[in-house]
Amino acid sequence: MSIVIGGMIGLGKTSVADTLNAHFRHKGIDSKVFYEVVDDNPILPLYYELTPEELDAKRIPFLLQLFFLNKRFKTVKDCINWHEPIFTIQDRSIYEDWYFAYVNKKLGRISDLEFKIYEDLVDNMMEELSQLPKKAPDLMVYLKGSFDTVVDRIMARGRSFEINPELKEYYFEVWKGYDEWVIEHYNASEVLIVDMDTTDVVNNDLDAERVCREVEEKLNEILNRSKAHIG
């Protein structure tokens, strides 16, 4: 089975992915995490650090979206081709990539023409993936939180290129429509919502255990429903 961890920047996708991975491995279930590419991303720091004029001149937002799209496309293929683990866990999905491109278009950082090129490329990629055995995850674990929690956790994480106070407006633009996109537009899999305002899987063992239990129960529900449908 395949799990995707989705949610706003800073809410703890990687921590939840690692927590679930450790949980499954402790139970003797082989699993593997496919991480979002951040530290080795040459474009991301530029996106956060350059002035709006420099971003526009260099077309950095468009390049960043192409970079992420390419990496996430490869991740989906890697998950499909990874035969050994029973579980694959993706730190963000190719489906969410469209939402970030859409926000950048709304902000005027990506032009209408660039967005059309981006969407055409996505369509071609998804058409290719549709020929493969199973491209969609079984479950998205969606991390939901207030804007205050998002900002607090981004600041606590301390990545230098993310903590510029001027970025707060950008974070808000991404945050304010994220829940609606997941609830109204995401249809690749079922969704389990985790309230990150009251959840800390890093510093609270009970929270970590609860999230693992809820994910496992949801996966079992999906699996049992699938077996019943086949039967």
C-alpha positions in Angstrom: 0.0 0.0 0.0 1.0 3.6 -0.5 0.6 6.6 1.8 1.1 10.3 0.9 1.7 12.9 3.7 0.2 16.2 2.6 -0.1 19.6 4.1 1.1 23.1 4.5 4.8 24.1 4.6 6.2 23.5 8.1 3.5 21.4 9.6 5.7 18.3 10.0 5.2 16.1 6.9 8.7 14.6 7.2 8.3 14.0 11.0 5.0 12.2 10.4 6.4 10.2 7.6 9.4 9.1 9.8 7.0 8.3 12.7 4.8 6.1 10.5 7.9 4.4 8.9 9.3 3.6 12.4 5.8 2.3 13.5 5.4 -0.1 10.6 9.0 -1.3 10.8 8.6 -1.9 14.5 5.6 -4.2 13.7 7.8 -6.1 11.2 6.2 -4.5 8.1 8.8 -3.4 5.6 8.3 0.2 4.5 10.2 3.1 2.8 9.9 6.9 2.9 10.4 8.9 -0.3 11.3 12.4 0.9 10.6 15.8 -0.7 13.7 17.3 -2.2 14.6 20.4 -0.2 18.2 20.5 1.0 19.6 19.6 -2.4 17.3 21.9 -4.3 19.3 24.7 -5.9 16.3 26.8 -6.8 14.3 26.9 -3.6 16.6 29.3 -1.6 16.5 31.7 -4.6 12.7 31.5 -4.5 12.7 32.7 -0.9 15.6 35.1 -0.9 15.4 37.1 -4.1 13.4 40.3 -4.5 10.2 40.2 -6.5 11.9 41.9 -9.3 14.7 39.3 -9.4 12.2 36.5 -9.2 10.3 37.9 -12.2 13.4 38.6 -14.2 14.8 35.1 -13.7 11.4 33.3 -13.8 12.4 31.5 -10.6 8.8 30.4 -9.6 8.3 28.7 -12.9 11.6 27.0 -12.7 10.9 25.9 -9.2 7.6 24.3 -10.1 9.2 22.4 -13.0 12.0 21.2 -10.6 9.5 19.9 -8.1 7.2 18.4 -10.7 10.1 16.5 -12.2 11.2 15.2 -8.8 7.7 14.2 -7.8 7.1 12.4 -11.1 10.2 10.4 -10.5 9.1 9.7 -6.9 5.8 8.3 -8.1 7.6 6.0 -10.6 10.1 4.9 -7.8 7.2 4.0 -5.5 5.5 2.0 -8.2 8.8 0.2 -9.1 9.7 -0.5 -5.5 8.6 -4.1 -5.1 10.0 -5.1 -1.7 8.2 -2.9 0.9 4.6 -3.4 1.6 4.3 0.3 2.4 5.6 3.3 0.6 5.3 6.7 2.2 5.6 9.8 0.1 6.5 13.2 1.7 4.1 15.3 -0.4 2.6 14.2 -3.7 2.6 15.1 -7.3 -1.1 16.1 -6.9 -0.3 18.9 -4.5 2.3 20.3 -6.8 -0.5 21.7 -9.0 -1.9 23.6 -6.0 1.5 25.4 -5.4 1.7 26.3 -9.1 -1.9 27.7 -9.0 -1.0 29.9 -5.9 2.0 31.2 -7.7 -0.2 32.0 -10.7 -2.7 33.9 -8.5 0.2 35.9 -7.0 1.4 36.8 -10.5 4.7 35.0 -10.0 3.8 32.5 -12.8 2.3 33.9 -16.1 -0.8 32.5 -17.7 1.4 31.0 -20.5 3.8 29.4 -18.0 0.8 27.9 -16.1 -0.6 26.5 -19.3 2.7 24.9 -20.2 2.9 23.5 -16.7 -0.6 22.1 -16.8 0.1 20.5 -20.3 3.2 18.9 -18.8 1.3 17.6 -15.8 -1.4 16.1 -18.2 1.3 14.3 -20.2 2.9 12.9 -17.0 -0.3 11.7 -15.6 -1.2 10.1 -18.9 2.1 8.2 -18.8 1.5 7.2 -15.2 -2.0 5.9 -16.0 -0.3 3.1 -18.0 1.5 1.9 -14.9 0.0 -0.6 -12.5 -0.9 1.8 -9.6 0.0 5.4 -9.6 -2.4 6.8 -6.9 -1.8 6.4 -3.2 -4.2 4.5 -1.0 -4.4 7.3 1.5 -3.4 10.9 2.0 -2.6 11.8 5.5 -3.4 15.5 5.4 -1.8 17.7 8.1 -4.2 20.6 8.9 -3.3 23.5 11.2 -4.0 27.2 12.0 -1.9 29.9 10.3 -0.3 30.7 13.7 0.8 27.0 14.0 2.3 27.1 10.5 4.3 30.2 11.1 5.5 29.0 14.6 6.7 25.7 13.2 8.4 27.3 10.2 10.3 29.6 12.5 11.2 26.8 14.9 12.5 24.7 12.0 15.0 27.4 11.3 15.8 27.0 7.6 17.5 30.4 6.9 15.8 30.9 3.6 12.3 30.3 5.1 12.3 32.7 8.0 12.3 36.0 6.2 9.3 38.0 7.7 8.3 39.2 4.2 7.4 35.6 3.3 4.5 35.6 5.7 2.2 36.9 3.0 3.2 34.1 0.7 2.7 31.5 3.4 -0.8 32.9 4.1 -1.7 32.8 0.4 -0.8 29.1 0.3 -2.4 28.3 3.7 -5.8 30.0 3.2 -6.9 27.8 0.2 -5.1 24.5 1.1 -8.0 23.0 3.1 -10.5 23.8 0.4 -8.3 22.3 -2.3 -7.9 19.0 -0.4 -11.6 18.8 0.5 -13.1 20.0 -2.8 -10.6 19.0 -5.5 -8.3 16.3 -4.4 -9.7 12.9 -5.5 -6.8 10.6 -6.0 -7.4 8.7 -2.7 -9.2 8.9 0.6 -8.0 11.5 3.1 -7.3 11.2 6.8 -7.1 14.7 8.5 -4.7 15.2 11.4 -5.1 18.4 13.4 -1.5 19.7 13.9 -2.7 22.4 16.3 -3.1 19.7 18.9 -0.6 17.1 17.6 3.2 16.9 18.1 4.6 13.6 16.9 8.2 14.7 17.7 7.8 15.7 21.4 4.7 13.7 22.4 4.8 9.9 22.3 1.0 9.7 22.9 0.4 12.0 19.8 2.7 9.8 17.7 1.0 6.6 18.8 -2.4 8.1 18.1 -1.5 9.2 14.6 -0.1 5.8 13.8 -3.2 4.1 15.2 -5.5 6.3 13.2 -3.6 5.7 10.0 -3.5 2.0 10.5 -7.2 1.9 11.2 -8.0 3.9 8.1 -5.7 1.7 6.0 -7.4 -1.5 7.3 -10.8 0.1 6.6 -9.7 0.8 3.0 -8.2 -2.7 2.6 -11.3 -4.4 4.0 -13.6 -2.4 1.7 -11.5 -3.3 -1.3 -11.6 -7.0 -0.4 -15.4 -6.8 0.1 -15.8 -5.1 -3.3 -13.7 -7.8 -5.0 -15.6 -10.5 -3.3 
